[in-house]
Amino acid sequence: MSELKLVLITGRSLKQGTGLNLGKNSAEYRAAVSTLEMSGSDMQQLDVQDGDEIRVRSPFGQTDVRCRRGDLPIGMAFIAFGPASSDLVGTETGASGMPDSKRLDVVVCKM
C-alpha cells in the first residue's frame, strides 16, 4: 500500500455550507465533509482517481474518506470541517477554544 505525506488544512467550504442548509443528514453535506482534496500530482503519485477511498492518518487519529482533485499546491490537502476532520485534529486549544486545524501533518494511503 503506497503512502504519501501531506500537510492538511481544514476549514469551511462552499459545498459544506450549501449542504448544511439542506441538513447534516443530506447527501450533499455528507459528501462535502467526507472528501479530501489534493493536487493532481499527489493523486497521481498515490495512484488514485476522483472518488477513490483513501485513509488519512494524523498523530491524533485516522479516518476513511473519498478523494478529489483540487486546486492545491503539491504536498497540501484540504477537508471541510465535519466528523472526518474532527477525527484528525487534536483536542488542545491553547486557551483559544478552537483546536489547531491548520498545517496538520498527515499520511494518506490508498484503500
C-alpha positions as semicolon CSV with decimal commas, in nm:
position;residue;x (nm);y (nm);z (nm)
1;M;0,000;0,000;0,000
2;S;0,160;0,329;-0,107
3;E;0,160;0,624;0,131
4;L;0,205;0,994;0,084
5;K;0,286;1,260;0,345
6;L;0,080;1,577;0,308
7;V;0,004;1,893;0,503
8;L;-0,367;1,912;0,582
9;I;-0,572;2,230;0,604
10;T;-0,927;2,212;0,740
11;G;-1,189;2,482;0,707
12;R;-1,524;2,583;0,568
13;S;-1,620;2,523;0,205
14;L;-1,899;2,643;-0,018
15;K;-2,027;2,288;-0,074
16;Q;-2,025;2,226;0,301
17;G;-2,224;2,544;0,366
18;T;-2,477;2,463;0,094
19;G;-2,513;2,109;0,226
20;L;-2,551;2,235;0,582
21;N;-2,851;2,442;0,474
22;L;-3,008;2,118;0,349
23;G;-2,928;1,946;0,680
24;K;-2,641;1,746;0,825
25;N;-2,812;1,425;0,712
26;S;-2,829;1,539;0,349
27;A;-2,619;1,359;0,090
28;E;-2,467;1,693;-0,016
29;Y;-2,342;1,772;0,334
30;R;-2,211;1,421;0,400
31;A;-2,021;1,423;0,068
32;A;-1,874;1,769;0,135
33;V;-1,737;1,678;0,479
34;S;-1,605;1,336;0,379
35;T;-1,398;1,432;0,074
36;L;-1,029;1,518;0,084
37;E;-0,899;1,745;-0,191
38;M;-0,539;1,722;-0,310
39;S;-0,333;1,817;-0,614
40;G;-0,350;1,613;-0,932
41;S;0,023;1,537;-0,897
42;D;-0,029;1,397;-0,547
43;M;-0,323;1,189;-0,667
44;Q;-0,112;1,051;-0,950
45;Q;0,172;0,966;-0,710
46;L;-0,075;0,786;-0,481
47;D;-0,237;0,619;-0,786
48;V;-0,591;0,733;-0,700
49;Q;-0,873;0,885;-0,906
50;D;-1,156;1,122;-0,813
51;G;-1,395;0,933;-0,586
52;D;-1,149;0,666;-0,468
53;E;-1,150;0,584;-0,098
54;I;-0,838;0,675;0,096
55;R;-0,725;0,656;0,458
56;V;-0,589;0,969;0,625
57;R;-0,381;0,940;0,945
58;S;-0,262;1,215;1,176
59;P;-0,091;1,196;1,516
60;F;-0,441;1,228;1,667
61;G;-0,642;0,971;1,472
62;Q;-0,746;0,844;1,132
63;T;-1,045;0,848;0,901
64;D;-1,150;0,699;0,566
65;V;-1,277;0,946;0,306
66;R;-1,313;0,992;-0,071
67;C;-1,055;1,194;-0,262
68;R;-1,099;1,461;-0,525
69;R;-0,860;1,666;-0,735
70;G;-0,842;2,019;-0,604
71;D;-0,662;2,338;-0,696
72;L;-0,394;2,291;-0,431
73;P;-0,015;2,301;-0,430
74;I;0,172;1,972;-0,434
75;G;0,202;1,836;-0,081
76;M;-0,110;2,007;0,051
77;A;-0,460;1,872;0,118
78;F;-0,793;2,020;0,230
79;I;-1,100;1,878;0,402
80;A;-1,407;2,071;0,517
81;F;-1,494;2,084;0,886
82;G;-1,705;1,784;0,987
83;P;-1,681;1,442;1,150
84;A;-1,387;1,325;0,936
85;S;-1,177;1,636;1,004
86;S;-1,257;1,607;1,376
87;D;-1,104;1,259;1,376
88;L;-0,773;1,410;1,260
89;V;-0,746;1,719;1,482
90;G;-0,614;1,715;1,838
91;T;-0,806;1,844;2,137
92;E;-0,557;2,105;2,266
93;T;-0,694;2,457;2,216
94;G;-0,418;2,672;2,365
95;A;-0,695;2,853;2,561
96;S;-0,847;2,975;2,232
97;G;-1,150;2,746;2,239
98;M;-1,058;2,612;1,893
99;P;-0,811;2,328;1,829
100;D;-0,531;2,383;1,581
101;S;-0,674;2,273;1,248
102;K;-0,424;2,424;1,006
103;R;-0,100;2,271;0,880
104;L;-0,150;1,921;1,022
105;D;0,099;1,660;0,910
106;V;-0,092;1,360;0,774
107;V;-0,020;1,039;0,589
108;V;-0,259;0,940;0,311
109;C;-0,283;0,589;0,170
110;K;-0,494;0,422;-0,096
111;M;-0,754;0,176;0,032
